[in-house]
Amino acid sequence: MANNRAHYEEALNRGHSYGWDQRWEEAITAFVEAAQEEPVEPAPYAGLGMAYLELGQLEKALDNYKLAARYSRGEVMHLQRVAEVQERLGLASEAGKTYMAIGEIELNRKRLDDAMNNWHRAVRLEPDLLRAHQRLASVYQRQGAVRHAIQEYLAIARILQSQGEKNKALQACNMALKLDPRNPDVLTAIELIRQGEALFADERPAGAASLTGKGSGLLRMAVDLEKDVAAWEPDKHVVETAVPVQDARRMAMEQLAVELFDEDMPDGLTADKLERDALISQALDYQRRGMVNEAISAYEQALAAGFSSTAARFNLGLLYQDKLRFEDAIREFEFSVKDQEYRLASYFALGESYRARGQINKSIESFINVLKIVDLGTVRHDQADRLIELYENLADSLVTQGEPEKATAFANSLVEFLGHKGWEDKVKEARQRLDAFSDTGMMILGDVLTSGTEKVLESLYLSQEYARRGMYNTAIEETYRAIQLSPDYLPAHIQLGEVLGKQGRHEMAASKFTTIADTFKARGDINGGIMAYEKVLELSPLDLAVRARLIDLLKQHGRIDRALEHYLAMGEAYYQLAQVDKAREIYQEALKLAPRGDPEKNWPKRLLKAMVDIDVQRFEWRRALPALRDLRELQPDDEWTALTLVDMYFRVGQPANAVHALDKYLMQLVRTGRGVKVIGILEDMVQQRPSDPNLVDRLTRLYIQQNRGQDAVAVLDKLGEAQLEAGDKAGAVITIEKILKLGPPNAISYKQLLSQLK
């Protein structure tokens, strides 16, 4: 049944599902089934490696991870698993060689930081791995990290000396000496090699304490280099130049060449212009021939003679950079960055110059500006403000961290990103990938660079695809892979929360989004925090602590209407939880904010109405009155509010206030041409309170005006009956007299009753 793709995917998904539930034996059976269907697919072997690893069967885990690496054509992730298992098995030398191989792959992919990390792991496990030390020495030297480059060259010398290669060992020392001619460790090492003494003898010769002895000196440096935090050193050489800078240099030289032939001057050719043209011509010639000092001198003379050109100053800045005159370079780039044509390249060059001077914060700000300019060209106009905000947050985050290594990694990633022809297409491709995650909030190109590797995005893309097909366990596995590659990369954590939610694991998803929101807050990304907290509430609407945090964020960000919506939802949640007093407190708090909301949304009315509803439903009439009065002022035309206020006055024993409020509203209806509604309102009132003389009096007067004497007699009759039952003879007498004035058909009966009462 081999090559059945559907069965393969079903078995693979089943294996991941068992793995998630830690049912490793069943997972192994499923992964074996998948491997039988597709023998050259890496995923089943990776799954088997994971299962055997969890069961403690390290040899089997190693065999399967090797197969996964083989069939994925050296996929770094699988090779890393191979190296990790080799370490656990005590195969240090083999693990070191595997890490070395991973480093070479990463180097070919131009992921320099990843390559270096793996070379460090290699020499930690295999201190005599010459190739790894050579790679590290070369990179450190090119980056200007002098101290670490020297450490690596001395490690190389030690290895070569142990192999009997005395001359080559001395050559390695000489390479180190070129970087620091007075370095005492290097000088001592040269002397020891010439005397035929081992660099790492157990006994230390006088004056060579840093080179000899157990647990110190060069051996410790070589073996424990990974533990030693890299010191920030100004970059003396730029490994690669971003293509935008190269393009700007060519443009500048072309513009200057054109200007040399521009004779369209008011006074024709002058001696001064001829002199300046000659200097610019010389500068261009020197620059093309690589004669940096001469080119600088010519440009400086031309500018001093009155030549004004962004192109010349940009070129001069690049030349200053070549000569490590970074302060001068910065001055020129700060001029050229004002020109739209040179803005992108100038910001990049500024970033490089600041980085070389150790001004990390300014370097980061410049590099962020590069990305901002590039990325703004990829998004819709309505997304621009949000994009700018995200880059400002990224800059603040990186600056606040104050970690040179991260700044260096970011800069190197940017160089790599912009370091090839067709970088514009790379930008568009990256934007398309980022937009694939649009349901989790807007992302920026800076997210790609700070993640450290494009493999993260690849894993997230696969995760989304698996989730779309309902393969949630596989999607989760792929997301964990992305998180492992870049633990601090928030989009990966967002994706995990999304998949967990789709799978129905709402509690886990809510917990994940809560953590994400708190992280966004810590980074100053208010919008991101809002997005994450709203995700939590979609999954757990009654999480009141999260809703409170969300309200605070919304208020901070000026999103008042959205905050008030959540206030209403929170109040309702407290009411559902039978915490009525807390619900009213929430509404009261929201009322203070309501004036800042959109007037068309009627927030004060909605909040007061919610408070009144609570009090009415709990029969707390007196408590309802203040909110009702406020509500009546806010919406004088609202019938429910007006009549509910009347009803509340009656219920709290304030009939006079009730009738006053009623009369006020009825007069309002008449004035506004809605008098037809008056009689219906009074009829309803009298039906509810037939014994209230004030209400009956108003209704009967209306009936009389409409020649409805019989209806008037009927309501007066009910009033009189109620008065008699209550023992109010005086009131009953007055009512009967009113009836008799209307000439009822049974007037004799009413007269007899009246005489009895009197």
N, C-alpha and C positions, 0 to 999 in steps of 0.2 A: 504493500500500500504506500510505497515511497512516492515522494513528490506530490502529495496531496496537500496543497497550500492551505486549504480551509482547515483540514485536520491538524496541520502544523500549528497554525495560529491558535486553534482551540486548545491544543495541548500546552502550548507555550503560555497562554493566558491562565490556564488551569494551574500550571506550575507556579506562576507568580502569585496566584491567589493562595495556594497552599503555603508558599513562602511567607506571605504576609501574615498568615495565621500561625506561622512557625511549625507547620506540619511537614517537616523536612523529608521524611521518607516518602510520603505521597508526592511531594514536590519533585523528588528525584525520579520517580516513576513517570511523571508527566513530562519532565524535561527529556528523559530518554526517548519517550514516544515522539516528541518534537524533533529530536536529533535524527531519529530513524527516518522521518519524513523528509527532512532537509539536512543532509549530513554535512554540508559545507556552510551552513548558517552559523554565525558565532553566538547568537543569543542563547540557544539551549545549553551550550557548553559553559557560558558565563553563569547561567542559572544553576547548573550542576556544581560549578566551582563554589558558588555562594552556599548552596545547600551542604556540600561536604565540609566546607569551612565551618559552618555553624555546628555540624556534628562532630567537629574535631578531627576529621579524617583529612589531614593536611596534604598527604601525598596525592590522594585522589583529587583534592581541590586544585593542587598545582597542575596535575595532568590536564584537567579540564580547562583551566584558565589558559594554559599554553595552547590548547586547541582553539579556544576563542580568539586568542591573539593571532594565531596562524590564519584562520579563516576570515578575519577582519583585516588582513594584510597589515598587521602591526598596529592596530588601534591602541592608542596610548592608554586608554582606560583599562583594557584587558592586560596590557603589559605591566601596568602599575599593580594590578592584582597579583600577577606572577611574581613580581619583585617582593611584594609584601608577604606572600606565603613563603617564598624562599627565605626571607628574614626570619619568619617564625620557625622554620625548620632548621635554622642555624646555618643555612647555606649563604654565609655572608659574601664570599667571593662571587658566587653566581648572582646574588641579588645586586651587588655592586655593578657587575657587567650589564645586567638588565637595565638598571637605572641609567647607566652610561648610554645604552642604546636608545632609551626613551629621550634622553637629552639631545641626541643627534637628530631624532625625528622632529622634536620641537624646534631645533635650530633650523632645519630645512623648511619648516613652516613659518619661520621668522618670529617664533614666540620665544624671545630671548630669555625673559624672566623664568618661564617654565623650564627652559633648557638648563639654566643655571641651578635652579632648585634641584633638578635631578642629578646634575653633576656633583653637587654638594652631598647628596645622599650616597652617590657612588663612592666618593673618597672617604666618607664616614665608615662605610662598610669594607672598603678595599683601599686602604691608605696608599698602596703602591700602584694605583691605577694611573699610569703616566698620562694617558690620553686625556683623562678628565682634568687633571691639574693643568695640562697645556691649554685646554679649552678655557678654563677659568682664568688663567693668567692672561690669555689673549683678550678676553672680554673686559676684564678689570682694567687692563692697560688702555684699551680703546675708550673706556668710559672715564678714565682719569682717576679711578679709585686706586691710588698709588700704593697705599699700605697693603691692601689685599692682593694686588698684583705681585708685590714683593714676596708676600707669604707663599703664593703659589709657585713663583720661580724658585724659591728656596726649597720648597717641597720637591720640585722637579730635580733640583741639584742633588738632594738627598737620595732620590730613587736612582738617578743615573750613577751616582757614586757607588751605591750598593751593587750596581750591575757591572762595575769595573770601568765605566765610561767617565774617566777623570776629566778629559778635555771637554766633553759635552756638559759635564757638571759645572765646570768653570764658565762655559758659555752661558749657561742658565743664570749663574751669579752675575755675569757681566750685563745680561739683560736687566736684571734687577738694579744693578748699579747705575745704569743709564737713567732710571727713574728717580733714584735718590743717591747721588755719589757719596754721601757721607753716612749712609745707613750703617750703624754699628753691627747689626746682625749679618748683613751682606759681607762686610769687610772681614768679620770673624770667620764666616763660612768659607770665604776664599782662602784665608790663611790655613784653616783646618784641612781643606782639600789638598792644598799644595804640600802640607806636611804629611799627607797620607793618613790623617786621623778621621775617623768616622764622625759625621756631624752630630750623631746622637749617641755618643758614648755614655756609659753609665756615670763616669766621672767627668766633672766639668773642669776644663782648664780655666785658669784665672782670666778674668775679663770676658768670659763667654757664657755668663749665666743664662742669657736669653736664648742661647742656642743649644744648651745641653741640659741634661737632667731629666728624670722621669716626671711625667705630667706637666711639663712646661716647655717653653721654646717652640721650635718649628714643628716638632712632631705633634704637639697638642694643637697648634694652629691648623695643621693639615687635616688632622682627624676630626677635630671639633669645630671646623669652620662654620658649619651650619648653625651652631649655637651662638656664634659671635655675631652680634648685630652689626650690619655693615655701616661703617662711618660714612657720613656724607662728605663727599669730595667733589669739588667743581669738575664738571666734564671738560676735559681738555680737547676732546675730539668728538665730533658728532658722527656716530656710526653711519647713519643714513640721513639724508636731507629730504624733507617732505616735498613732494612734487609741486604743490602750490608755490613753495619758495623757489624751486628751480624755474618754474614757469614765470614767476615774477622777475627773476634775474634776467631771463631771456627777453622779456618784455621791456625791461629797463634799458638793456643794451640796444635793443631795436629802436626804442624811442630816442635815445641819445644819438644814435647814428643818423636818424631822420633829422634831428634838430641841427646837426652839423651842416645840412644842406638847405636850411631854412634861411633864405636871404630876404624874406619879406619884412623888412624893417623900415621904419619911417625915414631914417636918415641913411639908408643903405648900409653897406658894410663899414664898420668902424674898426679902429685899431684894437680897441678893447674886446670887441666881439671876435676878431681874428685870433687874439691871444687866448681867449677862453675856449674857442673852438679847437685850437691847437692842443690845449691842455686836455680837453675832453677826449680828443682823438687819441692822444697818448695814453690816457687812462684806460680807454677801451682796449687799446692794443696790449698794454701791459696786463690787463685783466684776462684777456683771452689767452695770453702766453703764460699765465700763472705767476707773473712777477708782481707779487702782492704788495711789497713795500713801495715799489715804483708806482703802482696803480694808486695806492693810497695818497702818495705825495702829489700826484697829478690832480686827483679829485679835490684834495684839500686846497691846492693852489687855485683851481678853477672856481671853487666856492668862495674863496677869499677875494677873488677878482670880481665878484658880483654875479656869478652864474647861479641861477636859482632853478632847481629842478628836483622833483620828488624822486625821479628815476636815479639821478646822481647820488642823492643822499641814501637811498635804499641800497644801491650798490656799494657805497662807501661803508655802510653798516655791515654788510656781509664780509667785506674785506677786513674790517676791524675784528669781526668774529674769528676770521681765519688766523689772525695774529694774537688771538686771546685778549684783545683790548675791549673787554666786554662793556665797560662803562661808556666808552666812546660809541660802541655799537648801539647801546641802549638809547643814547641821545639821538642818533640818526633814525632809529626805528620809531621812536616816539614822535618824530616829525612825519615820517612816511605813513604811519598808521592813520593819519588824518585824511589821507587820500583814499577814496573808495576803491580805486584800482589796485592799490597795494595793501589794503587793510588786512585781508586774510593772511597774506604772507608775512606782513610786518608783525602781527600779533604772534604768529608762530616763532619768528626770529626773536622777538622780545622774550618769549617764554624760554627759549634756549639760552639766551644771554643771562636772564635772571637765574636760571637753574645753574648755570656755570659759576655764577657769583655766590651761590648758596642762598639766594633770596627766594626761598621756597614759596612763600605765600604769593608774591608777585608773579612767580613763574606759573603757578596754578591758575591764577586769575587770567593770565594771558592765554594759556592753553584752553581754558574754558571758553574764552571769547572766540577762539578759533572754531571750536565745536559749535558754539551758538550760531555763528555766521553760517557755517556749513549746513547745520540742521534746519535753520530757519527757511532755507531754500527748499525743504522737502515737505513742509506741512501746509495745511490750509491756513488762510488768513485768520480765521476765527480761533485757531489753535496757538497763534504766535505768543499771546500774553502768557498762557499756561506754560509754554515751552521755555520762555525767558525765566519765569519763576522757578522752574525745575533746575535750570542751569545755575541760577543764583543760589539755590539750595545746595546743589552739588559743590559749588565753589566754597560756600560757607562750611560745608561738611569737611572737605579736604583740608581747608585752611585751619579749621578748628582742631583737627586731628594732629596737625603739626608733625607729621611723620615723614621724613625725607624719603624713606624707602617707598612709601606709597606714591609720593609725588613723582619719584623717579620712574616707578612702574607705569604710572599714568602717562607720563611724557613719552616713555618708550612705546607704549601702546598706540599713542597718537601718531608718533613717527611711522610706526608700522602701518597704521590705518591710512595715512596720507602719503605713504612712501612709494607708491607705485603708479604707473600710468593707468588712467581709467579710474582714479579714485572717486570721481563723481558717480560712476556706476556703482561702486562699492557703497557709497552713501545711500543711493536709492535702494539698493538691495537690503541694506541694514534697516532702512526706514520701513520697507515692506514687512520685514520680519517683526519689527517692533510693533507695527500696526496690527499684526496677527493677535496681539495680546491686548487689543484696545478695550476689551470688556473689563480689564483689570486696572484701567487707568492709563493715562498717557505716559509713554516712556521716551527716553532721549538717547542719542548716540553715546552720551557719556556713560549710560548704563552698560553698553557693550564694552567699552574700554575698561571700566572699573571692574567688570566681571572677570577680566583677565584672559578670557578665551572665547572664541566664537563657538566652541563646542557646547558651551552653556546654552546658547540660543538654539543650537541644533537639537539638544535634548528636550528643551521646552517645546519646540515645534513638534517633535515626535510625541511628546506627552499629550499635547492638545489633539493630535490626530488619533492617538489611542483612545483618549477620552471621548472623542466624537463618535467612535465606533463602539463605545460601550466597554472597552477593555480597560477598566479603571485600575485594576491592580498593576497592569503593565505600565499604564500612564503614571501611576505613583512611583513605580520603580525608576522610570526614566526621569522623573522630577527629582527624586533623591540623588540621582547621578549628577544632575545639574547643580544641586546644592552641595554635593561633595566637591565638585570642581571649584565652586565659588560660594563658600558658606555665607558670606555677607551680601550676596546678590538678591535683593528683595523680590524682583519679579519671579524668581524661582520659588520663593516661599509663597507668593501670591498664587502662583499656578498650583502648588500643592493644596492650598486652601480651597481653590476652585474645584479641583478634582475630588477632594474629600467630601465637599458639599454635594456634588453631583452623585457621588456614590451613596449618599444618605448618612454619612458619618458626620452629622451636624455638630455634635459636641466638639469633636476633634477639629473640625473646620473652623468653628467659632473661636476656639482657643488659639488656633494658628493666626487667624485674622486679628485677634486682639493683640498678639505679640507683634504682628506686622504694623499695626496702627501705632503702638507705643514706640516702635523703632522709627517710623515716619516722624512722629512728634519730636523725638530726640534729635532728628536730623533737621528739624525746622520745616519739614514739608507738610504744611497744614492740609493741603488738598489730598495728599496721599493718606494722611491719618483719617481724614473724613471718609474717603473712599473705603478704607479698611473697616472702620467702625460701622459704616452702613452695611457692609457685607456681614458683619457679626449679627446685626439686628435682623437682617433677612433670615438668618438661620436660627436666631434666638430672640424673638421680639420682646420677651419679658426680662431680658438682661438689663436691668435698670442702671447698674453701675456703668456699663458701656454707653448707654444712652446719655447719661449725665456727662461723661467725658466727651461724647460727640457734640453735645450742646455747647460745652465750653469751647471746643475747637471752632464750631460754626460761628459763635459770637466773636472769637478772636479774629476770624477771617472776614467778619462783616456780613456773613450770610444769615441775616436776621430772620427772614421769612422761613428759611429751612430750619433754623433753631426753634422757632415758635411752633412749627409743625411737630417737631419732636417733643416739645413741652406738652402739647396736647396729647400725643401718643403716650408719654410718660404718665401724665395724670390719669388717663384712661386705664393704663396698666396697673397703677396703684389702686384704682377703684375696683378693678377686677380681682385684685388680691385682698380686697376688703380693708385696705389701708386708706380710709376715707380722708382722715385728717392730713395725711401726707399728700394725697391727691390735691386737696385744696391749697396746701402750701405751694405745690408746684405751679398751680394756676395763678396764685398770688405773685409768685416770682416772675412768671411769664408776663403778667400784666405790667410790670415795671419796664419790660423790654418792648412791649407791644407798640408804643408810640414811634419806635424806630423802624417798624415794619412798613410794608407797602399799604397805604391807606385803602386801596381798593380791595384788599384781602380782609378788612374788617376784623383785625385781630382782637382788639378789646371786646367787641361784641361777642365773638366766638368763645373767648376765654370766660367772660362773665356768664354767658349762657351755660357753659360747662359747669361752672360753680353752682349756679342756680339749680341746674338739673340734679346735681348731687344732693343739695339741701332739700329740694322738693321730694325726691324719691325717698329720703330718710325722714320726712315729716319734720324737718328742722326749719319751721316757718320763720322764726325771728332771725336765724342765721342767713336766710335767703334774702331778707329785706334789703340790706345795704347794696348787694350786688344787683338786685332788681331795680333799685332806684338809679344806680349808675347806668345800668343797661337802658332804662327808660329815657335817660338824658341822651344817650348815644344814638338810640334809634326810636325817635318819638312816633314814627308812623307804624311801628311794628305792633300788630294787634295782640300777638301772643304775650309780648312783654307787658303791654298796658293792662290787659285783663288779668294776667297772672299777678301783677302787682296789686290790683284791686282784691283779688282772692286772698293774697297773703295778708293784707290789712284786716280783712274779715277774720281770718284764721287766728291772728294774734290778738283779736279783741279790740281792734281800732276801726270800728265802723265809720266814724266820721271821716277818717283819713281815706278809707275805702271809697266812700261816696264822693269825696272831693276828687280823688284820682279818676273815678269813673266819669264824673261830670266833665272833667278836663279833657278826657279822651273823646267823649261823645261830642262835645263842642268842636273839637278838632276835626272830627269826621264831617260835621255839618259845614264848617268853614272850607274844607277841601273838596266839597261836592260829593261826599260819600255818605250823606245823611240817611240814605236808604238802608244802611247797615245798622242804624241805631236801634230800631225796634227789635230786630233779631237778637242783638246783644242783650238788650234788656229782658226779653223773653227768656233767654238762657239763664240770665242772672236770677230772675224771679223763680224759675223752675228749681234752681239749686237752693234758693233761700226764700221760700214763699212767705215766711213770717217776718221778713224785713220790711218795715213800713216805708222806708225811704226808697227802696227799689220798687215796691208796688206802686207808690205814689207817682214815680216817674213813668212807669209803664202805663198806668191808667190815664194819665194826662195825654200820652200819645194816642192811646186808643180813642179817647174822646175827640181829639183833633181829627181823627180819621173816621169819626162817626161809627165807631165800633163799641157802642155802649154795652152790649151784651158781654163782650170779651172783658170790658173793664169791670163789670159786675162780678164776673167769674173769679178774677184774681183778687178782688176785694173780699169776696166771700171766703176764699181760702185764708186770707189774712185774718179776717174776723174770727174764723174757726180756731186758728192757731192761737190768737190772743186769748180767747175764752179758755182754751185748754191750759194755757200758761197762767190763768187767773188774772189777766190784765183787762178788767172790766172797763176801765176808763178808755183804754185803747180801742176795745171792741165797740164802745159807744160811738167814738169818732168814725170808725170804719163803717158802721151801719148807717150813720147819717150821710156819709159820702155815697153809699149805695142808693139810699132813698132819693137823693138828688138826681140820680140817673133815671128815675122812673121805672124800676124793674117791674115785670108782670106780677110777681108775688109780693108786692109792696106791703100788703096787709100783714103777712107773716113777719117781715122785717120790723114793722111798727110794733107788733105784739112783743117781739124779742127786745126791742128797744125800751119799751115801757117796763118790762121785767127787770132790765139792767139798771134802770134809773130808780 
